[in-house]
Every structure is written in structure tokens, then in C-alpha cells.
Amino acid sequence: MTKKEILDAYSFRHACKAFDETKKIPKEDFDFILETGRLSPSSFGMEQWKFIVVQNDELKAKIRPHCWNQVQITSCSELVVVLAKKILRSTHPYVTEMLTYKNWDEDRKKAYLERYKNHNDWRSDEELVHWSMKQGYIAAANMLTSAAMIGIDSCPIEGMDKAKVQEVLGIDTTKYEIALLLTFGYRLNPQPQKTRLSLEKIVEYR
Ligand SMILES: Cc1cc2nc3c(=O)[nH]c(=O)nc-3n(C[C@H](O)[C@H](O)[C@H](O)COP(=O)(O)O)c2cc1C
């Protein structure tokens, strides 16, 4: 892709407020979007995310009232719930297993785990899940952009009563917390003009 094509995709992406319910994203395209989430970077490579794809219309309808009744939830072609893992203390088997699947020698794994422990284990549960959620947002951003690159619209959704959405989805909240929702589909209306602060206003060189 040229730089112009890439920037065009960034301009094409906007918070789509209503999707055309008659249009369904082809499986191959949606798999591509998920793949860009999977390949995203994460702190310590812990892949702190899990993606729940809600395809059941009745379930979407149950979720919508807890998301400020936003129409994107039911009009989208695909609804992705980005979960943040909470099982991230250095002693948790998830963390140790994540290290074993890396092709490293024992000394390297030991040193990595020690650094991981110093980086994380002092955090409160709340801080730990926030750290985890930040990684989910990286995957989410990549999925939003990759969707735009193939002409698919999206809207990230944070406007929700998280506890209620978790309840509807039966999320095991000892292990996961919702970071945000992502809706994907095809726009019903033309996108509004994009407004952004200029680079001069947001970049400082030293
Ligand atoms: C983490 C996050 C959560 C958001 N939650 C919502 C939401 O619940 N509903 C909504 O309509 N837009 C939501 N947005 C979209 C933003 O309002 C939108 O990205 C911003 O106003 C800039 O507009 P643009 O994306 O169209 O350029 C969210 C965006 C982000 C990044």
C-alpha cells in the first residue's frame, strides 16, 4: 500500500453510528480483522486479551439496552467484545505457560519472569486489570484500522454499563473484565467531516 492509501484508510475510518443491517461482512474479511488483533503487540507479550464474537441477534438485543441503547450494537454485522485478562500475577499458570511457549532457554525465562514480577506484582487488582485493558485497546485499534483498510466500517463502544453487559454474556469476572466493544459493518449514512487538532498542537519536539 502507498502512504496515501494508508492515510485514506485512516480518514475512511470514523465512528460509524448506524450500520446497514442488510450487509454482512464476508467471513474471510472478518477473519482478517481478527487476525490483525491477534498479531498485535502486548506488554511482555502476554496477549492479555480475549475476543468474544457475538453473532446471535437475540444476545445482541439483550446487550444493547446496557450500551446506552446504541443502535450500532444491533445493526452491526459483527460485534466483538474485547476482554482483558485478570489472570496476570507472575505466579498464575497463564503467565508461566505464556513463557513456556516461547522458545527460550530456562535462564532467559527465569530472568523474564523476574522482570515481569517486578513490573506487575506490586499493582493492585484494579491497576493490574487497567494495565491489561491497555493492551486490549492496542489490539482494538489495529482491528479498527485494518477494517478500514479493506473498506469496512466500525465503531468502538465504551458507552456501557459494563457489569450488566458482563452479566448478560456470562463473563467469568474472576478471570476477565470487558475493555471495550467493537462493532463492524457497512455505513448507512455518509461519514461526517473529520476534525482533528493539527500536528503543531499535539506534537512537541525537544
Ligand atoms: C475507546 C473508545 C470508546 C468509544 N465509545 C463510543 C461509544 O460508546 N459510542 C460512540 O458512538 N462512539 C464511541 N467512540 C467513538 C468516538 O466518539 C470517536 O472516535 C471520536 O469522537 C472521533 O471521531 P471519529 O472516530 O469519527 O474520527 C469511542 C471511541 C473510542 C476510542
The ligand as an ORCA input file, in Angstrom:
! r2SCAN-3c Opt
* xyz 0 1
  C     -12.343      3.776     23.419
  C     -13.413      4.463     22.636
  C     -14.728      4.354     23.022
  C     -15.743      4.928     22.263
  N     -17.041      4.723     22.632
  C     -18.012      5.183     21.801
  C     -19.376      4.884     22.063
  O     -19.732      4.249     23.051
  N     -20.291      5.323     21.172
  C     -19.965      6.050     20.067
  O     -20.844      6.399     19.282
  N     -18.670      6.356     19.805
  C     -17.709      5.940     20.637
  N     -16.394      6.224     20.356
  C     -16.078      6.999     19.144
  C     -15.518      8.371     19.429
  O     -16.508      9.216     19.930
  C     -14.893      8.886     18.135
  O     -13.845      8.022     17.753
  C     -14.358     10.299     18.253
  O     -15.394     11.197     18.525
  C     -13.630     10.728     16.984
  O     -14.463     10.599     15.849
  P     -14.089      9.654     14.605
  O     -13.682      8.329     15.176
  O     -15.373      9.572     13.832
  O     -12.997     10.306     13.849
  C     -15.393      5.675     21.118
  C     -14.061      5.810     20.752
  C     -13.091      5.193     21.478
  C     -11.655      5.295     21.017
*
